[in-house]
Amino acid sequence: MTRTRGIARPQTSPSADDVARLAVSTVIFSLRRRPGDELPTLVLPLVPRTRDPFAGLWALPGGWLDGQESLDAAASRTLAETTALTPSYLEQLYAFGAVDRSPTRVVSIVYWALLRADEVDASAADAPENVEWFAAASLPRLAFDHNDIVDYALWRLRNKVGYSRIAHGLLPDRFTLADLREVNEAILGRRLDPANFRRQVENSGTLIPTDDFRTGSHRPARLYTYNRDVELADRGPLDMH
Amino acid sequence: MTRTRGIARPQTSPSADDVARLAVSTVIFSLRRRPGDELPTLVLPLVPRTRDPFAGLWALPGGWLDGQESLDAAASRTLAETTALTPSYLEQLYAFGAVDRSPTRVVSIVYWALLRADEVDASAADAPENVEWFAAASLPRLAFDHNDIVDYALWRLRNKVGYSRIAHGLLPDRFTLADLREVNEAILGRRLDPANFRRQVENSGTLIPTDDFRTGSHRPARLYTYNRDVELADRGPLDMH
């Protein structure tokens, strides 16, 4: 051991004090439709910073990694502590580690999940009062690099709807093709041609038609359900751990 | 500040000493064909551990994060220091943080890249003597959870060849469809039907045919080049930073 300015430093590995601390943050996307809205809005929960750095600004839910928990567990715990949200599955999104993203060196492992409005509503009574949901497309200036993190999550989400079943995370068990199209439209921020969309979905093999229809003010619409043979989030070998 | 067993601990955030240290590791895939091989083999470089934990076992190239460098920079630096390899682009793969992956708590941010054989050969003279290339499909027991990390990287690579241009990272500027098919076959570990493969590639819009042909012992084969309008690795908003 050598000593530099009073700090014990092993020679073969850095003292963690002068390198980086590890935090986890979470981007939770949901859809909210206000009366009169043509399309639902993609929203996410934020919590206000109560101390520096960035006191008073809004930030993604999160916290410090605990020494005795995995990264996944830390993401679930800090999300529950700050928002009372408990998604069944959080996916690791990206590790953000720019040197200047915080006054002290902090690397944040960011997770994300999609939640249906009824899942959000179910935990609303337990949510701390300071949690607020914001439209993802028009956020205020956030703490740290959290605007960049949300931009990246939005980009990944919009890319992923093209080749995966991710939009289904925002739908109930049974839904119409119009419901599914609307979720895709809300994520992409633009209208999709109904006939083209129906053709793509029917060719994808990800949906199973049921014998039931939704009736109401429009003509009856067939209800579909997920093809459970196709994984919602295929993590490959990671699922073994 | 409170003091516990002589270690200064701030009250509002954990001391990094008792949480986790941050390391970076890199999975570099290349293809190697030995005389007589029907297909090239997917290979990756490993370095032997010279000290505990896991002294004597092979491990992925990597090292500790330095306090004044980004995660990307740390990955490039530690890869160059241990293997002399300097890929033009390293992509972040995943952060591995299981509590028991090392005797002390270490979270590893893993990067990956694909390198052509000639790129590997160009740096071979500078490579430390202890670097060895192993067939990805038949690795020995590696240090830490590095076998799991390679399995995950292989799974991602095999998935990605289906919807991205990633296989081109293993090809020269101009190549035949047979060259491209062979790279895909080596990654997937199985033969592909030449006619189906040709049809898929021609429909994908990712290749541009040149007016040149490769001649030799077989009938002349047209040379193709990349469509540079399609990004090799589209990182979206991350490319702004």
Interface residues (C-beta under 8 A of the other chain):
Chain A: T12 S13 P14 S15 A16 D17 D18 V19 A20 R21 L22 R51 W64 L65 D66 G67 Q68 E69 S70 L71 Q92 Y94 A95 G97 A98 V99 R105 V107 I109 D148 D151 Y152 W155 R156 N159 Y163 D234 G236 P237 L238 M240 H241
Chain B: T12 S13 P14 S15 A16 D17 D18 V19 A20 R21 L22 R51 W64 L65 D66 G67 Q68 E69 S70 L71 Q92 Y94 A95 G97 A98 V99 R105 V107 I109 D148 D151 Y152 W155 R156 N159 Y163 D234 G236 P237 L238 M240 H241
